[in-house]
Amino acid sequence: MKWCIRWVLGVLAGCLLLGEAWAAPSSPNAPKLKPVARGLQLLHSEGCLSCHSLNGTPMAGPTLYRLAGKQRTVWTQGAWRNVPADAAYLRRAILEPGREQVKGFRHVSMPPYRGAKQNVGAMVAALLSLGDGTVIPSSKNSSTWLWVVLFVCLLLLGLVLFGRSVLFARGATPS
């Protein structure tokens, strides 16, 4: 019986520690994120992923999935042109979205980015990193994982306690 109590307490302590680590806000002394990670974080926090997907799903704006390195057909200077989706194009698309409008999205109005200029470099780095087709799942609510972990831990706890009570109800003796 002592092993069961120790195991349950260990599982609960682990859940609490893991939950605290996930739920805790990052401290001001935390190391700076690498440009790609910071860029992906900015794409989420600046609302870019409200209209653009990272997995090819159609949305209000063109998908960012496998964008880097491809040719984009854009309306610019009164004509359709093919331009490479390189770092320069991505920077222009973020800072001056009306300058080159992607085919199929010509009448969609994207606001220009007005944040810090160094953030644009991080977002471009993130978009270039997606050129290999890496699918980044959306993490709109990171606390979801906390609830999943807590649910699984409580489920395990319930199974352990319920299993023990069923065992004792049948006349088995505890070891």
GUDO-34988 format. One record per residue: x, y, z of N, C-alpha, C, O in turn; residue in one letter. Coordinates in steps of 0.1 Angstrom, whole numbers, padded with zeros to 4 digits, always signed. Layout:
N
XYZXYZXYZXYZA;...
end
This chain:
175
+0008-0012+0000+0000+0000+0000+0009+0013+0000+0005+0023-0006M;+0020+0012+0007+0029+0024+0008+0034+0028-0006+0036+0039-0009K;+0037+0017-0015+0042+0020-0028+0032+0028-0036+0035+0036-0044W;+0019+0024-0034+0008+0031-0042+0007+0045-0038+0005+0054-0047C;+0008+0048-0025+0007+0062-0020+0019+0070-0026+0017+0081-0030I;+0030+0064-0025+0042+0071-0030+0041+0074-0045+0045+0085-0050R;+0036+0064-0052+0035+0065-0067+0025+0076-0070+0028+0085-0078W;+0014+0076-0063+0003+0087-0066+0009+0100-0062+0007+0110-0070V;+0016+0102-0051+0021+0115-0047+0032+0119-0057+0033+0131-0060L;+0040+0110-0062+0050+0113-0072+0044+0118-0085+0049+0127-0091G;+0033+0111-0089+0027+0115-0102+0021+0129-0100+0022+0137-0109V;+0014+0131-0089+0008+0145-0087+0019+0155-0086+0017+0166-0092L;+0030+0153-0079+0041+0163-0078+0047+0165-0092+0049+0177-0095A;+0048+0155-0100+0053+0156-0113+0044+0165-0122+0049+0173-0129G;+0031+0162-0121+0021+0170-0128+0022+0185-0125+0022+0193-0133C;+0023+0187-0111+0023+0201-0107+0036+0208-0112+0035+0219-0116L;+0047+0201-0111+0059+0207-0115+0059+0210-0130+0063+0220-0135L;+0055+0200-0138+0054+0201-0152+0044+0212-0156+0047+0220-0165L;+0033+0212-0149+0023+0223-0152+0028+0236-0149+0026+0246-0157G;+0035+0238-0138+0041+0251-0135+0052+0255-0145+0052+0267-0149E;+0060+0246-0150+0070+0249-0160+0063+0254-0173+0068+0263-0179A;+0052+0248-0177+0045+0252-0189+0037+0265-0187+0037+0273-0197W;+0031+0266-0176+0023+0278-0174+0030+0290-0170+0025+0301-0171A;+0042+0289-0164+0050+0300-0159+0053+0310-0171+0058+0305-0181A;+0051+0323-0169+0056+0332-0179+0071+0332-0180+0078+0330-0170P;+0076+0335-0191+0091+0336-0192+0096+0348-0185+0091+0358-0185S;+0107+0345-0178+0113+0356-0170+0120+0366-0178+0124+0362-0189S;+0122+0378-0173+0130+0388-0181+0144+0384-0183+0151+0389-0192P;+0149+0375-0175+0163+0371-0176+0165+0359-0185+0176+0353-0187N;+0154+0354-0191+0154+0342-0200+0163+0346-0212+0163+0357-0217A;+0170+0336-0218+0178+0338-0229+0169+0342-0241+0158+0338-0243P;+0175+0351-0250+0168+0355-0262+0165+0343-0271+0173+0334-0272K;+0153+0343-0277+0150+0333-0287+0158+0335-0299+0162+0346-0303L;+0161+0324-0306+0168+0324-0319+0158+0331-0329+0146+0331-0327K;+0164+0337-0339+0155+0345-0349+0143+0337-0354+0132+0343-0356P;+0145+0324-0358+0134+0317-0364+0123+0315-0353+0111+0317-0356V;+0127+0311-0341+0117+0309-0331+0110+0322-0327+0098+0322-0325A;+0118+0332-0326+0112+0346-0323+0103+0350-0335+0092+0356-0332R;+0107+0347-0347+0098+0351-0359+0085+0343-0358+0075+0349-0361G;+0085+0330-0355+0073+0322-0354+0064+0328-0343+0052+0329-0344L;+0071+0331-0332+0063+0337-0321+0057+0350-0325+0045+0353-0321Q;+0064+0358-0332+0059+0371-0337+0047+0369-0347+0037+0377-0347L;+0048+0359-0356+0037+0356-0365+0025+0353-0358+0014+0357-0362L;+0026+0346-0347+0014+0343-0338+0009+0356-0331-0002+0360-0332H;+0019+0363-0324+0014+0374-0315+0010+0386-0323+0002+0394-0318S;+0015+0388-0335+0011+0400-0343-0002+0398-0351-0006+0407-0358E;-0007+0386-0350-0020+0383-0357-0019+0379-0371-0029+0377-0378G;-0007+0376-0376-0005+0372-0390-0012+0359-0393-0017+0357-0404C;-0012+0350-0383-0018+0337-0386-0033+0337-0384-0040+0327-0384L;-0039+0349-0383-0054+0350-0383-0058+0349-0398-0069+0344-0400S;-0050+0353-0407-0053+0353-0421-0044+0344-0429-0048+0340-0440C;-0033+0340-0424-0023+0332-0432-0021+0319-0424-0019+0319-0412H;-0021+0307-0431-0018+0295-0424-0004+0291-0426+0003+0295-0436S;+0001+0282-0418+0015+0276-0419+0014+0262-0424+0025+0256-0426L;+0002+0257-0427+0001+0243-0431-0006+0241-0445-0010+0230-0448N;-0008+0251-0452-0014+0250-0465-0030+0252-0465-0036+0252-0476G;-0036+0253-0453-0050+0255-0452-0054+0268-0458-0048+0279-0455T;-0064+0269-0467-0069+0281-0473-0075+0290-0462-0083+0286-0454P;-0071+0303-0462-0076+0313-0453-0079+0326-0461-0078+0326-0473M;-0081+0337-0453-0083+0350-0460-0071+0354-0468-0073+0361-0479A;-0059+0351-0463-0047+0355-0470-0040+0343-0476-0044+0331-0472G;-0030+0344-0484-0023+0333-0489-0015+0325-0478-0011+0331-0469P;-0014+0312-0480-0007+0304-0471+0008+0307-0471+0013+0311-0481T;+0014+0304-0460+0029+0307-0459+0036+0293-0460+0048+0293-0459L;+0029+0282-0462+0034+0269-0463+0042+0268-0476+0037+0271-0486Y;+0055+0264-0474+0064+0262-0485+0065+0274-0495+0066+0273-0507R;+0064+0286-0489+0064+0298-0496+0078+0302-0501+0080+0305-0513L;+0088+0301-0492+0101+0306-0495+0107+0298-0506+0106+0285-0507A;+0113+0305-0516+0120+0299-0527+0111+0296-0539+0116+0293-0550G;+0098+0298-0537+0089+0295-0549+0087+0308-0556+0090+0319-0552K;+0081+0307-0568+0077+0319-0576+0063+0322-0572+0054+0314-0570Q;+0061+0335-0570+0048+0341-0567+0043+0349-0578+0051+0357-0584R;+0031+0347-0582+0025+0356-0593+0018+0367-0585+0009+0365-0577T;+0023+0379-0588+0018+0391-0580+0014+0402-0590+0019+0403-0601V;+0004+0410-0586+0000+0422-0593+0009+0434-0589+0008+0438-0577W;+0017+0439-0597+0026+0450-0594+0028+0459-0606+0030+0454-0617T;+0028+0472-0604+0031+0482-0614+0021+0479-0626+0026+0481-0638Q;+0009+0476-0623-0001+0475-0634-0001+0462-0642-0007+0462-0652G;+0006+0452-0638+0007+0440-0646+0010+0428-0636+0015+0430-0625A;+0007+0416-0641+0010+0404-0634+0025+0400-0636+0029+0400-0648W;+0032+0397-0626+0046+0393-0627+0049+0382-0618+0042+0380-0608R;+0059+0374-0622+0064+0363-0614+0076+0368-0606+0086+0373-0612N;+0076+0367-0593+0087+0371-0585+0091+0360-0576+0082+0352-0571V;+0104+0359-0573+0108+0348-0563+0104+0352-0549+0106+0364-0545P;+0100+0343-0541+0096+0345-0527+0109+0344-0519+0111+0334-0511A;+0118+0353-0521+0131+0354-0513+0130+0363-0501+0119+0369-0499D;+0141+0366-0495+0141+0374-0483+0136+0389-0486+0128+0395-0479A;+0140+0394-0498+0136+0407-0502+0121+0408-0504+0115+0418-0500A;+0116+0398-0511+0101+0398-0513+0093+0397-0500+0084+0404-0498Y;+0098+0388-0491+0091+0386-0479+0091+0399-0470+0081+0403-0464L;+0102+0406-0471+0103+0419-0463+0094+0429-0469+0087+0436-0462R;+0093+0430-0482+0084+0439-0489+0069+0436-0486+0061+0444-0483R;+0066+0423-0486+0053+0418-0483+0048+0421-0469+0036+0424-0467A;+0058+0422-0460+0054+0425-0446+0053+0440-0444+0043+0444-0438I;+0062+0447-0450+0062+0462-0448+0053+0470-0457+0048+0480-0453L;+0052+0465-0469+0044+0472-0480+0035+0461-0487+0037+0459-0498E;+0025+0456-0480+0017+0445-0486+0009+0449-0498+0006+0440-0506P;+0006+0461-0500-0002+0466-0511+0007+0467-0524+0001+0469-0535G;+0020+0467-0522+0029+0469-0534+0028+0458-0544+0028+0460-0556R;+0028+0446-0539+0027+0434-0547+0016+0425-0541+0018+0419-0531E;+0005+0424-0549-0006+0416-0544-0006+0402-0550-0006+0401-0562Q;-0007+0392-0542-0007+0378-0547-0019+0375-0555-0030+0379-0551V;-0017+0368-0566-0028+0363-0574-0038+0356-0566-0035+0347-0558K;-0051+0359-0568-0062+0353-0560-0065+0360-0547-0075+0357-0540G;-0056+0370-0543-0058+0377-0531-0057+0392-0534-0053+0400-0525F;-0059+0396-0546-0057+0410-0550-0066+0420-0543-0061+0431-0540R;-0077+0416-0539-0087+0425-0532-0087+0423-0517-0096+0429-0511H;-0077+0416-0512-0076+0414-0498-0067+0425-0493-0056+0427-0498V;-0071+0432-0482-0063+0443-0477-0056+0439-0465-0062+0438-0454S;-0043+0437-0466-0034+0434-0454-0028+0447-0449-0023+0455-0457M;-0029+0449-0436-0022+0461-0430-0007+0460-0430-0002+0449-0428P;+0000+0470-0433+0015+0470-0432+0019+0468-0417+0013+0473-0408P;+0030+0461-0416+0036+0459-0402+0042+0472-0397+0050+0478-0404Y;+0038+0476-0385+0043+0489-0380+0052+0486-0367+0055+0496-0360R;+0056+0474-0365+0064+0471-0353+0078+0474-0355+0082+0480-0365G;+0087+0470-0346+0101+0472-0346+0107+0465-0359+0104+0454-0362A;+0116+0472-0365+0122+0467-0378+0130+0454-0376+0131+0446-0385K;+0136+0453-0364+0144+0440-0361+0134+0428-0361+0138+0417-0363Q;+0122+0431-0358+0112+0420-0358+0109+0415-0372+0106+0403-0374N;+0110+0424-0382+0108+0420-0396+0118+0409-0400+0115+0400-0406V;+0130+0412-0396+0141+0402-0399+0138+0388-0393+0141+0378-0400G;+0133+0388-0381+0130+0375-0374+0118+0368-0381+0119+0356-0383A;+0108+0376-0385+0097+0370-0392+0101+0365-0406+0097+0354-0410M;+0110+0372-0413+0115+0367-0426+0123+0355-0424+0122+0345-0432V;+0131+0354-0414+0139+0342-0411+0130+0330-0408+0133+0319-0413A;+0119+0332-0401+0109+0322-0398+0103+0317-0411+0101+0305-0413A;+0099+0326-0420+0092+0323-0432+0102+0315-0442+0098+0306-0448L;+0115+0319-0442+0124+0312-0450+0127+0298-0445+0129+0289-0453L;+0126+0296-0432+0128+0283-0426+0116+0273-0430+0118+0261-0429S;+0105+0279-0433+0093+0271-0437+0094+0266-0451+0085+0259-0456L;+0104+0270-0458+0105+0267-0473+0107+0252-0475+0105+0247-0486G;+0112+0245-0465+0114+0230-0466+0101+0222-0464+0102+0210-0465D;+0090+0229-0462+0078+0222-0460+0075+0218-0446+0065+0210-0444G;+0082+0222-0437+0080+0219-0423+0066+0225-0419+0063+0236-0421T;+0058+0216-0413+0045+0221-0409+0046+0224-0394+0049+0215-0386V;+0043+0236-0391+0043+0241-0377+0029+0241-0372+0021+0249-0377I;+0026+0233-0362+0012+0233-0357+0009+0246-0350+0018+0252-0344P;-0004+0250-0351-0008+0263-0344-0008+0260-0329-0013+0250-0324S;-0003+0270-0322-0003+0269-0307-0010+0281-0301-0004+0289-0294S;-0022+0284-0305-0029+0296-0301-0031+0296-0286-0031+0307-0280K;-0032+0284-0280-0034+0284-0266-0025+0273-0260-0029+0261-0259N;-0013+0277-0255-0003+0268-0250-0008+0262-0237-0002+0251-0233S;-0017+0268-0230-0022+0262-0217-0030+0249-0220-0033+0242-0210S;-0034+0247-0232-0041+0234-0235-0033+0222-0231-0039+0213-0225T;-0020+0223-0233-0012+0211-0229-0012+0209-0214-0011+0198-0210W;-0012+0220-0207-0013+0219-0192-0025+0211-0188-0025+0202-0180L;-0037+0214-0194-0049+0207-0191-0049+0193-0195-0054+0184-0189W;-0042+0190-0207-0041+0176-0211-0033+0168-0201-0037+0157-0198V;-0022+0173-0197-0013+0166-0188-0020+0164-0174-0020+0153-0169V;-0027+0174-0170-0034+0173-0157-0046+0163-0158-0048+0155-0149L;-0053+0163-0170-0063+0153-0172-0058+0139-0172-0063+0130-0165F;-0047+0137-0179-0041+0123-0179-0036+0119-0165-0038+0107-0162V;-0030+0128-0158-0026+0124-0144-0038+0121-0135-0037+0111-0128C;-0048+0129-0136-0060+0126-0128-0067+0112-0133-0072+0105-0124L;-0066+0110-0146-0072+0097-0151-0064+0085-0145-0070+0076-0140L;-0050+0087-0145-0042+0076-0140-0045+0074-0125-0046+0063-0120L;-0046+0085-0118-0049+0085-0103-0062+0078-0101-0063+0069-0092L;-0072+0081-0109-0085+0075-0107-0085+0060-0110-0091+0052-0103G;-0077+0056-0121-0076+0042-0124-0069+0034-0113-0073+0023-0109L;-0059+0040-0107-0051+0034-0096-0060+0032-0084-0061+0021-0078V;-0067+0043-0080-0076+0042-0068-0088+0033-0071-0092+0025-0062L;-0094+0034-0082-0106+0026-0086-0102+0011-0086-0108+0002-0081F;-0090+0009-0093-0085-0005-0094-0083-0011-0081-0086-0023-0078G;-0077-0004-0071-0074-0009-0058-0087-0012-0050-0088-0022-0043R;-0097-0003-0052-0110-0005-0045-0117-0017-0050-0123-0024-0042S;-0117-0019-0063-0123-0031-0069-0116-0044-0064-0122-0054-0061V;-0103-0043-0063-0095-0054-0058-0099-0058-0044-0101-0069-0040L;-0100-0047-0035-0103-0050-0021-0117-0054-0020-0120-0062-0011F;-0126-0050-0028-0140-0054-0027-0142-0068-0030-0152-0074-0025A;-0133-0074-0038-0134-0089-0041-0128-0098-0031-0127-0110-0032R;-0123-0091-0020-0118-0100-0009-0103-0102-0010-0097-0109-0002G;-0096-0095-0019-0082-0096-0020-0075-0089-0009-0081-0079-0004A;-0064-0093-0004-0057-0087+0007-0046-0078+0001-0040-0082-0009T;-0044-0066+0007-0034-0057+0001-0020-0063+0004-0018-0070+0015P;-0011-0061-0004+0003-0066-0002+0012-0057+0005+0023-0060+0007S;
end
